Each structure stands twice: as structure tokens, then as C-alpha cells.
């Protein structure tokens, strides 16, 4: 199985979030994940959330890692494997998921990560920590599974209520 691993050093500056997104876009494109694919859009949003958390909440430099497994391994030509994003920083404080309410402008980052990634978590790393998330290339959503992996998309569920 082929594994691609690349990393980018991040300064504790909010401007680094945009640089991290641009860097990740170029690395994903180089691995065969097109910029206009829903998978790429999901991964870029995850990069934004994880890097923003590191920059805003730790004030420490960080390292963004992108690991792709199974790159171009599937004989059918369908993308296979997993994309793993990691952000390592020097803060030992564990991530603290919140539930933002109403008009709050922050506090949704880890909720987004939880909703978009197939798996996520964190581990101690040296004196700090590593927050990670994984997206299965054939599991990035019903539309992707139907279009890319040949798995039928489930019927949408609708909720009706009084207005």
C-alpha cells in the first residue's frame, strides 16, 4: 500500500490558516483529489478548523500533517484509502469540545470536525498533543460513495414540522 505523508510548519498567527488551506489544496491535487471534488472541500474545511484551533487556542507553533493511504492502489481506478489530517502543537491542554448557541461566533470547530470526519481524536505527543481526523476516500458522504465507489446513495430523510 502506498502512503504519502507531507507536513507544514504553522506559526501562531491567524494568517497561517489561509496558508494552510492553500498548501493542503495543492497537496491534495497532487495526490489525485481534485479541488472541485466534495472530498477536497471537506478536507479543506477540516484543515481550517484544526489549524484555527491550534493557532487561536494555544498561541504555540504547530505542525500540520497530511497522510494519504492507498493512493491510486484500487485496480478499478476508484480512489481508495484514508486521508488523515493531524495538527501537533506544544500545548498539553486537551481539546475541549463546546456546543455554541445561537449567535455565538465561535465554538463550533470540533462539532464540525465530528460531523465531517469519519473518525477524530487526540493523543499526547512529546510535551504537547496531536489532534487528528480521518476521512475515508470512499466514505466521504453519500454522494461521493454513489459517484466514486459505486455504492447506492441512501434516500434522503426529511423532517416535517409546524412553522
MOLIN-V127179 format. One line per field, one symbol per residue. ss: DSSP state (H for helix, E for strand, C for the rest). psi: psi as a letter, one per 40 degrees, with the letter a starting at -180 (. if undefined). burial: b if it has 24 or more other ideal C-beta (glycine too) atoms within 12 Angstrom, else e. A space follows every 10 residues. Layout:
ss = ???
psi = ???
burial = ???
//
This chain:
ss = CCEEEEEEEE CCCCCHHHHH HHHHHHHHHH CCCCCCCHHH HHHHHHHHHH HHHHHHHHCC CEEEEEEEEC CCCCCCCCCC CEEEEEEEEC CCCCCCCCCC CCCCCCCCHH HHHHHHCCEE EEEEECCEEE EEEEEECCCC CHHHHHHHHC CCCCCCCCCC CCC
psi = hhhhhiihhh ighddddddd ddddddddde eehideiddd dddddddddd ddddddedei iihhihhhif hfdhdeeihi aihhhihhie hehiighihi ibeheieedd ddddddidii aiiihbebih hiiihhdefe idddddddee hhhihihihi ii.
burial = eeebebebeb eeeeebbeeb bebbbebbee bbbeeebbbb bbbbbbbbbb bbbbbbbbeb ebbbbbbbbb beeeeeeebb bbbbbbbbbe beeebeeeee eeeeeeebbb ebbeebbbeb ebeeeeebbb bbbbbbbbbb beebeeebbe eeeeeeeeee eee
//
